[in-house]
Amino acid sequence: MVDWKEAFIGAGKTVLLTMGFAILGVLIIAAGTSSGITYGPLGFPRLNWIVIAPTYIIGSALILLGGMASTYKYLSEIIAQEVKTQTGVIPSASATIGKTCPNCGTQNRPTTKFCRKCGNDL
């Protein structure tokens, strides 16, 4: 089980990274808003939504997706560390499937000599 220290460290990293994405997104929105406002002859502001709308979309997407990505990144690292702790195996996307038992069809580790289910020679 993940200890509290590791959980809080992961949560802290997630919050900091999410805040970074939020600040960047707000800066993009602010830049688009300030460049999309012009002033008419009487001094009234006019909004150029062709400039403002895309910056709102890009800034908002950066805030939302950045927060989600940082959560998934640190959560997957904590889960991978827990799997390694419990099993002694480092999870990998390119891990080999292993040996299939010809007798019962059970998947076994690549280095296994006997089936873990039926004991058949692999």
VMD Tcl script that builds the backbone (N, CA, C; Angstrom):
set m [mol new atoms 366]
animate dup $m
set s [atomselect $m all]
$s set {name element resname resid chain x y z} {
  {N N MET 1 A 0.840 -1.175 0.000}
  {CA C MET 1 A 0.000 0.000 0.000}
  {C C MET 1 A 0.887 1.241 0.000}
  {N N VAL 2 A 0.463 2.248 -0.747}
  {CA C VAL 2 A 1.222 3.489 -0.835}
  {C C VAL 2 A 1.155 4.205 0.506}
  {N N ASP 3 A 2.325 4.636 1.000}
  {CA C ASP 3 A 2.310 5.333 2.286}
  {C C ASP 3 A 1.875 6.790 2.084}
  {N N TRP 4 A 1.518 7.428 3.184}
  {CA C TRP 4 A 0.980 8.781 3.133}
  {C C TRP 4 A 1.991 9.775 2.584}
  {N N LYS 5 A 3.257 9.569 2.906}
  {CA C LYS 5 A 4.291 10.494 2.435}
  {C C LYS 5 A 4.319 10.516 0.908}
  {N N GLU 6 A 4.342 9.328 0.291}
  {CA C GLU 6 A 4.368 9.246 -1.172}
  {C C GLU 6 A 3.086 9.825 -1.777}
  {N N ALA 7 A 1.952 9.568 -1.116}
  {CA C ALA 7 A 0.681 10.094 -1.616}
  {C C ALA 7 A 0.672 11.621 -1.597}
  {N N PHE 8 A 1.169 12.216 -0.510}
  {CA C PHE 8 A 1.192 13.668 -0.422}
  {C C PHE 8 A 2.211 14.279 -1.380}
  {N N ILE 9 A 3.328 13.612 -1.577}
  {CA C ILE 9 A 4.311 14.109 -2.548}
  {C C ILE 9 A 3.716 14.094 -3.954}
  {N N GLY 10 A 3.053 12.994 -4.309}
  {CA C GLY 10 A 2.407 12.916 -5.621}
  {C C GLY 10 A 1.309 13.953 -5.780}
  {N N ALA 11 A 0.519 14.150 -4.723}
  {CA C ALA 11 A -0.540 15.159 -4.780}
  {C C ALA 11 A 0.050 16.563 -4.903}
  {N N GLY 12 A 1.136 16.816 -4.184}
  {CA C GLY 12 A 1.787 18.124 -4.271}
  {C C GLY 12 A 2.326 18.407 -5.658}
  {N N LYS 13 A 2.953 17.406 -6.261}
  {CA C LYS 13 A 3.462 17.572 -7.628}
  {C C LYS 13 A 2.315 17.817 -8.604}
  {N N THR 14 A 1.217 17.094 -8.415}
  {CA C THR 14 A 0.057 17.269 -9.283}
  {C C THR 14 A -0.505 18.677 -9.158}
  {N N VAL 15 A -0.630 19.171 -7.930}
  {CA C VAL 15 A -1.170 20.516 -7.711}
  {C C VAL 15 A -0.248 21.564 -8.320}
  {N N LEU 16 A 1.058 21.434 -8.124}
  {CA C LEU 16 A 1.996 22.416 -8.681}
  {C C LEU 16 A 1.967 22.431 -10.201}
  {N N LEU 17 A 1.959 21.255 -10.808}
  {CA C LEU 17 A 1.928 21.189 -12.270}
  {C C LEU 17 A 0.601 21.724 -12.807}
  {N N THR 18 A -0.497 21.400 -12.133}
  {CA C THR 18 A -1.807 21.913 -12.549}
  {C C THR 18 A -1.852 23.434 -12.428}
  {N N MET 19 A -1.273 23.970 -11.355}
  {CA C MET 19 A -1.233 25.425 -11.193}
  {C C MET 19 A -0.401 26.074 -12.302}
  {N N GLY 20 A 0.679 25.421 -12.687}
  {CA C GLY 20 A 1.490 25.946 -13.787}
  {C C GLY 20 A 0.705 26.007 -15.089}
  {N N PHE 21 A -0.034 24.938 -15.384}
  {CA C PHE 21 A -0.863 24.941 -16.587}
  {C C PHE 21 A -1.975 25.990 -16.484}
  {N N ALA 22 A -2.537 26.162 -15.296}
  {CA C ALA 22 A -3.596 27.152 -15.103}
  {C C ALA 22 A -3.064 28.568 -15.328}
  {N N ILE 23 A -1.884 28.863 -14.806}
  {CA C ILE 23 A -1.295 30.187 -14.991}
  {C C ILE 23 A -1.012 30.440 -16.461}
  {N N LEU 24 A -0.467 29.446 -17.146}
  {CA C LEU 24 A -0.187 29.592 -18.574}
  {C C LEU 24 A -1.480 29.797 -19.364}
  {N N GLY 25 A -2.520 29.028 -19.029}
  {CA C GLY 25 A -3.799 29.181 -19.709}
  {C C GLY 25 A -4.411 30.547 -19.483}
  {N N VAL 26 A -4.340 31.051 -18.254}
  {CA C VAL 26 A -4.883 32.382 -17.945}
  {C C VAL 26 A -4.083 33.458 -18.679}
  {N N LEU 27 A -2.774 33.291 -18.786}
  {CA C LEU 27 A -1.967 34.267 -19.529}
  {C C LEU 27 A -2.354 34.298 -21.004}
  {N N ILE 28 A -2.616 33.130 -21.581}
  {CA C ILE 28 A -3.043 33.076 -22.983}
  {C C ILE 28 A -4.402 33.763 -23.145}
  {N N ILE 29 A -5.325 33.477 -22.229}
  {CA C ILE 29 A -6.644 34.117 -22.291}
  {C C ILE 29 A -6.517 35.628 -22.131}
  {N N ALA 30 A -5.700 36.078 -21.199}
  {CA C ALA 30 A -5.527 37.520 -20.972}
  {C C ALA 30 A -4.894 38.203 -22.180}
  {N N ALA 31 A -3.904 37.524 -22.782}
  {CA C ALA 31 A -3.258 38.111 -23.960}
  {C C ALA 31 A -4.251 38.241 -25.115}
  {N N GLY 32 A -5.063 37.204 -25.306}
  {CA C GLY 32 A -6.059 37.262 -26.378}
  {C C GLY 32 A -7.115 38.310 -26.121}
  {N N THR 33 A -7.526 38.437 -24.867}
  {CA C THR 33 A -8.543 39.429 -24.532}
  {C C THR 33 A -8.015 40.850 -24.715}
  {N N SER 34 A -6.787 41.088 -24.246}
  {CA C SER 34 A -6.234 42.441 -24.361}
  {C C SER 34 A -5.960 42.820 -25.812}
  {N N SER 35 A -5.583 41.842 -26.637}
  {CA C SER 35 A -5.334 42.180 -28.042}
  {C C SER 35 A -6.627 42.214 -28.849}
  {N N GLY 36 A -7.712 41.668 -28.304}
  {CA C GLY 36 A -8.983 41.662 -29.021}
  {C C GLY 36 A -9.887 42.822 -28.686}
  {N N ILE 37 A -9.446 43.702 -27.800}
  {CA C ILE 37 A -10.252 44.866 -27.434}
  {C C ILE 37 A -9.685 46.095 -28.144}
  {N N THR 38 A -10.535 46.750 -28.876}
  {CA C THR 38 A -10.172 48.026 -29.505}
  {C C THR 38 A -11.167 49.068 -29.017}
  {N N TYR 39 A -10.796 50.310 -29.155}
  {CA C TYR 39 A -11.657 51.390 -28.685}
  {C C TYR 39 A -12.153 52.196 -29.871}
  {N N GLY 40 A -13.439 52.435 -29.870}
  {CA C GLY 40 A -14.082 53.182 -30.943}
  {C C GLY 40 A -13.820 54.668 -30.827}
  {N N PRO 41 A -14.433 55.434 -31.720}
  {CA C PRO 41 A -14.191 56.887 -31.742}
  {C C PRO 41 A -14.681 57.602 -30.483}
  {N N LEU 42 A -15.671 57.041 -29.812}
  {CA C LEU 42 A -16.177 57.679 -28.599}
  {C C LEU 42 A -15.525 57.125 -27.338}
  {N N GLY 43 A -14.576 56.224 -27.490}
  {CA C GLY 43 A -13.869 55.668 -26.357}
  {C C GLY 43 A -14.495 54.403 -25.779}
  {N N PHE 44 A -15.541 53.903 -26.435}
  {CA C PHE 44 A -16.177 52.669 -25.965}
  {C C PHE 44 A -15.416 51.453 -26.484}
  {N N PRO 45 A -15.250 50.442 -25.646}
  {CA C PRO 45 A -14.516 49.254 -26.105}
  {C C PRO 45 A -15.352 48.417 -27.081}
  {N N ARG 46 A -14.666 47.899 -28.090}
  {CA C ARG 46 A -15.289 46.961 -29.028}
  {C C ARG 46 A -14.502 45.662 -28.948}
  {N N LEU 47 A -15.210 44.555 -28.878}
  {CA C LEU 47 A -14.569 43.245 -28.746}
  {C C LEU 47 A -14.460 42.585 -30.108}
  {N N ASN 48 A -13.268 42.126 -30.419}
  {CA C ASN 48 A -13.032 41.386 -31.654}
  {C C ASN 48 A -13.049 39.897 -31.306}
  {N N TRP 49 A -14.203 39.274 -31.437}
  {CA C TRP 49 A -14.360 37.884 -31.016}
  {C C TRP 49 A -13.588 36.912 -31.896}
  {N N ILE 50 A -13.183 37.326 -33.079}
  {CA C ILE 50 A -12.367 36.447 -33.934}
  {C C ILE 50 A -10.996 36.235 -33.295}
  {N N VAL 51 A -10.527 37.208 -32.534}
  {CA C VAL 51 A -9.255 37.083 -31.817}
  {C C VAL 51 A -9.480 36.489 -30.424}
  {N N ILE 52 A -10.531 36.931 -29.752}
  {CA C ILE 52 A -10.751 36.535 -28.360}
  {C C ILE 52 A -11.182 35.072 -28.231}
  {N N ALA 53 A -12.124 34.621 -29.053}
  {CA C ALA 53 A -12.683 33.266 -28.913}
  {C C ALA 53 A -11.626 32.162 -29.009}
  {N N PRO 54 A -10.727 32.197 -30.014}
  {CA C PRO 54 A -9.719 31.120 -30.060}
  {C C PRO 54 A -8.788 31.110 -28.854}
  {N N THR 55 A -8.462 32.277 -28.322}
  {CA C THR 55 A -7.576 32.288 -27.148}
  {C C THR 55 A -8.302 31.757 -25.916}
  {N N TYR 56 A -9.600 32.019 -25.806}
  {CA C TYR 56 A -10.364 31.432 -24.710}
  {C C TYR 56 A -10.400 29.917 -24.834}
  {N N ILE 57 A -10.600 29.426 -26.035}
  {CA C ILE 57 A -10.658 27.971 -26.258}
  {C C ILE 57 A -9.300 27.332 -25.966}
  {N N ILE 58 A -8.241 27.917 -26.503}
  {CA C ILE 58 A -6.897 27.364 -26.295}
  {C C ILE 58 A -6.499 27.446 -24.818}
  {N N GLY 59 A -6.741 28.583 -24.186}
  {CA C GLY 59 A -6.388 28.736 -22.774}
  {C C GLY 59 A -7.173 27.791 -21.877}
  {N N SER 60 A -8.465 27.665 -22.129}
  {CA C SER 60 A -9.294 26.756 -21.327}
  {C C SER 60 A -8.876 25.303 -21.533}
  {N N ALA 61 A -8.595 24.928 -22.779}
  {CA C ALA 61 A -8.153 23.556 -23.062}
  {C C ALA 61 A -6.822 23.268 -22.370}
  {N N LEU 62 A -5.935 24.240 -22.365}
  {CA C LEU 62 A -4.651 24.054 -21.697}
  {C C LEU 62 A -4.836 23.857 -20.195}
  {N N ILE 63 A -5.729 24.617 -19.600}
  {CA C ILE 63 A -5.995 24.476 -18.163}
  {C C ILE 63 A -6.570 23.091 -17.865}
  {N N LEU 64 A -7.603 22.694 -18.600}
  {CA C LEU 64 A -8.266 21.410 -18.333}
  {C C LEU 64 A -7.372 20.220 -18.655}
  {N N LEU 65 A -6.798 20.211 -19.853}
  {CA C LEU 65 A -5.979 19.068 -20.256}
  {C C LEU 65 A -4.678 18.997 -19.475}
  {N N GLY 66 A -4.112 20.142 -19.139}
  {CA C GLY 66 A -2.893 20.148 -18.329}
  {C C GLY 66 A -3.134 19.577 -16.943}
  {N N GLY 67 A -4.263 19.936 -16.346}
  {CA C GLY 67 A -4.606 19.384 -15.037}
  {C C GLY 67 A -4.832 17.885 -15.091}
  {N N MET 68 A -5.548 17.443 -16.110}
  {CA C MET 68 A -5.794 16.005 -16.244}
  {C C MET 68 A -4.505 15.241 -16.528}
  {N N ALA 69 A -3.670 15.781 -17.404}
  {CA C ALA 69 A -2.423 15.101 -17.750}
  {C C ALA 69 A -1.495 14.984 -16.548}
  {N N SER 70 A -1.409 16.039 -15.748}
  {CA C SER 70 A -0.543 15.967 -14.572}
  {C C SER 70 A -1.074 14.955 -13.564}
  {N N THR 71 A -2.399 14.873 -13.430}
  {CA C THR 71 A -2.988 13.878 -12.534}
  {C C THR 71 A -2.667 12.470 -13.009}
  {N N TYR 72 A -2.870 12.214 -14.286}
  {CA C TYR 72 A -2.598 10.880 -14.829}
  {C C TYR 72 A -1.115 10.525 -14.738}
  {N N LYS 73 A -0.243 11.513 -14.975}
  {CA C LYS 73 A 1.197 11.239 -14.936}
  {C C LYS 73 A 1.627 10.768 -13.546}
  {N N TYR 74 A 1.288 11.528 -12.528}
  {CA C TYR 74 A 1.754 11.169 -11.189}
  {C C TYR 74 A 0.987 9.989 -10.605}
  {N N LEU 75 A -0.278 9.850 -10.965}
  {CA C LEU 75 A -1.035 8.690 -10.511}
  {C C LEU 75 A -0.461 7.408 -11.097}
  {N N SER 76 A -0.104 7.433 -12.380}
  {CA C SER 76 A 0.471 6.230 -12.994}
  {C C SER 76 A 1.839 5.908 -12.409}
  {N N GLU 77 A 2.610 6.928 -12.041}
  {CA C GLU 77 A 3.902 6.665 -11.406}
  {C C GLU 77 A 3.722 6.008 -10.036}
  {N N ILE 78 A 2.736 6.475 -9.270}
  {CA C ILE 78 A 2.474 5.880 -7.958}
  {C C ILE 78 A 1.990 4.442 -8.108}
  {N N ILE 79 A 1.110 4.206 -9.080}
  {CA C ILE 79 A 0.609 2.843 -9.307}
  {C C ILE 79 A 1.735 1.925 -9.761}
  {N N ALA 80 A 2.591 2.396 -10.662}
  {CA C ALA 80 A 3.710 1.573 -11.128}
  {C C ALA 80 A 4.658 1.240 -9.981}
  {N N GLN 81 A 4.909 2.205 -9.117}
  {CA C GLN 81 A 5.775 1.955 -7.969}
  {C C GLN 81 A 5.145 0.938 -7.029}
  {N N GLU 82 A 3.833 1.013 -6.838}
  {CA C GLU 82 A 3.138 0.065 -5.966}
  {C C GLU 82 A 3.165 -1.348 -6.559}
  {N N VAL 83 A 2.984 -1.460 -7.874}
  {CA C VAL 83 A 3.060 -2.766 -8.528}
  {C C VAL 83 A 4.454 -3.343 -8.375}
  {N N LYS 84 A 5.473 -2.510 -8.552}
  {CA C LYS 84 A 6.850 -2.962 -8.389}
  {C C LYS 84 A 7.100 -3.427 -6.954}
  {N N THR 85 A 6.565 -2.685 -5.985}
  {CA C THR 85 A 6.740 -3.048 -4.578}
  {C C THR 85 A 6.065 -4.376 -4.258}
  {N N GLN 86 A 4.855 -4.567 -4.762}
  {CA C GLN 86 A 4.081 -5.768 -4.438}
  {C C GLN 86 A 4.582 -7.010 -5.173}
  {N N THR 87 A 4.985 -6.851 -6.439}
  {CA C THR 87 A 5.337 -8.023 -7.252}
  {C C THR 87 A 6.819 -8.162 -7.538}
  {N N GLY 88 A 7.568 -7.093 -7.403}
  {CA C GLY 88 A 8.980 -7.127 -7.759}
  {C C GLY 88 A 9.208 -6.985 -9.249}
  {N N VAL 89 A 8.134 -6.737 -10.020}
  {CA C VAL 89 A 8.231 -6.595 -11.464}
  {C C VAL 89 A 7.924 -5.149 -11.823}
  {N N ILE 90 A 8.756 -4.585 -12.665}
  {CA C ILE 90 A 8.517 -3.226 -13.125}
  {C C ILE 90 A 7.562 -3.298 -14.309}
  {N N PRO 91 A 6.362 -2.670 -14.204}
  {CA C PRO 91 A 5.422 -2.718 -15.324}
  {C C PRO 91 A 5.947 -1.920 -16.499}
  {N N SER 92 A 5.704 -2.430 -17.680}
  {CA C SER 92 A 6.162 -1.774 -18.888}
  {C C SER 92 A 5.140 -1.989 -19.990}
  {N N ALA 93 A 4.993 -0.971 -20.840}
  {CA C ALA 93 A 4.051 -1.092 -21.949}
  {C C ALA 93 A 4.552 -2.098 -22.977}
  {N N SER 94 A 5.862 -2.298 -23.029}
  {CA C SER 94 A 6.422 -3.215 -24.011}
  {C C SER 94 A 6.795 -4.560 -23.394}
  {N N ALA 95 A 6.196 -4.874 -22.253}
  {CA C ALA 95 A 6.517 -6.140 -21.593}
  {C C ALA 95 A 6.083 -7.314 -22.463}
  {N N THR 96 A 6.884 -8.357 -22.443}
  {CA C THR 96 A 6.531 -9.532 -23.221}
  {C C THR 96 A 5.392 -10.275 -22.551}
  {N N ILE 97 A 4.594 -10.934 -23.346}
  {CA C ILE 97 A 3.425 -11.631 -22.831}
  {C C ILE 97 A 3.824 -12.873 -22.060}
  {N N GLY 98 A 4.822 -13.552 -22.505}
  {CA C GLY 98 A 5.269 -14.743 -21.799}
  {C C GLY 98 A 4.928 -16.002 -22.576}
  {N N LYS 99 A 4.994 -17.120 -21.864}
  {CA C LYS 99 A 4.739 -18.413 -22.481}
  {C C LYS 99 A 3.306 -18.845 -22.211}
  {N N THR 100 A 2.674 -19.403 -23.229}
  {CA C THR 100 A 1.328 -19.946 -23.082}
  {C C THR 100 A 1.435 -21.455 -22.929}
  {N N CYS 101 A 0.766 -21.974 -21.936}
  {CA C CYS 101 A 0.778 -23.413 -21.685}
  {C C CYS 101 A 0.005 -24.131 -22.793}
  {N N PRO 102 A 0.620 -25.133 -23.445}
  {CA C PRO 102 A -0.089 -25.861 -24.504}
  {C C PRO 102 A -1.195 -26.764 -23.945}
  {N N ASN 103 A -1.127 -27.081 -22.659}
  {CA C ASN 103 A -2.114 -27.974 -22.048}
  {C C ASN 103 A -3.386 -27.226 -21.628}
  {N N CYS 104 A -3.241 -26.103 -20.898}
  {CA C CYS 104 A -4.419 -25.409 -20.358}
  {C C CYS 104 A -4.600 -24.004 -20.899}
  {N N GLY 105 A -3.607 -23.443 -21.598}
  {CA C GLY 105 A -3.728 -22.107 -22.184}
  {C C GLY 105 A -3.423 -20.964 -21.249}
  {N N THR 106 A -2.911 -21.221 -20.074}
  {CA C THR 106 A -2.593 -20.180 -19.104}
  {C C THR 106 A -1.351 -19.410 -19.529}
  {N N GLN 107 A -1.394 -18.070 -19.357}
  {CA C GLN 107 A -0.229 -17.244 -19.639}
  {C C GLN 107 A 0.740 -17.333 -18.465}
  {N N ASN 108 A 2.000 -17.590 -18.763}
  {CA C ASN 108 A 3.045 -17.692 -17.748}
  {C C ASN 108 A 4.132 -16.684 -18.068}
  {N N ARG 109 A 4.985 -16.431 -17.110}
  {CA C ARG 109 A 6.104 -15.521 -17.336}
  {C C ARG 109 A 7.060 -16.131 -18.357}
  {N N PRO 110 A 7.814 -15.273 -19.070}
  {CA C PRO 110 A 8.714 -15.778 -20.105}
  {C C PRO 110 A 9.799 -16.716 -19.585}
  {N N THR 111 A 10.196 -16.555 -18.333}
  {CA C THR 111 A 11.288 -17.369 -17.791}
  {C C THR 111 A 10.803 -18.638 -17.087}
  {N N THR 112 A 9.501 -18.853 -17.036}
  {CA C THR 112 A 8.927 -19.992 -16.321}
  {C C THR 112 A 9.151 -21.288 -17.093}
  {N N LYS 113 A 9.508 -22.361 -16.373}
  {CA C LYS 113 A 9.725 -23.660 -17.011}
  {C C LYS 113 A 8.494 -24.554 -16.925}
  {N N PHE 114 A 7.654 -24.300 -15.909}
  {CA C PHE 114 A 6.456 -25.107 -15.723}
  {C C PHE 114 A 5.246 -24.190 -15.610}
  {N N CYS 115 A 4.100 -24.662 -16.064}
  {CA C CYS 115 A 2.859 -23.890 -15.998}
  {C C CYS 115 A 2.478 -23.667 -14.540}
  {N N ARG 116 A 2.079 -22.435 -14.224}
  {CA C ARG 116 A 1.704 -22.118 -12.855}
  {C C ARG 116 A 0.343 -22.668 -12.466}
  {N N LYS 117 A -0.457 -23.081 -13.450}
  {CA C LYS 117 A -1.772 -23.602 -13.165}
  {C C LYS 117 A -1.814 -25.130 -13.123}
  {N N CYS 118 A -1.311 -25.751 -14.207}
  {CA C CYS 118 A -1.417 -27.210 -14.279}
  {C C CYS 118 A -0.091 -27.932 -14.068}
  {N N GLY 119 A 1.022 -27.205 -14.057}
  {CA C GLY 119 A 2.330 -27.827 -13.824}
  {C C GLY 119 A 2.959 -28.460 -15.060}
  {N N ASN 120 A 2.336 -28.314 -16.199}
  {CA C ASN 120 A 2.848 -28.902 -17.436}
  {C C ASN 120 A 4.196 -28.275 -17.804}
  {N N ASP 121 A 5.070 -29.051 -18.420}
  {CA C ASP 121 A 6.384 -28.565 -18.853}
  {C C ASP 121 A 6.205 -27.587 -20.003}
  {N N LEU 122 A 6.824 -26.405 -19.875}
  {CA C LEU 122 A 6.739 -25.399 -20.936}
  {C C LEU 122 A 7.984 -25.447 -21.811}
}
mol reanalyze $m
mol bondsrecalc $m
mol representation Tube
mol addrep $m
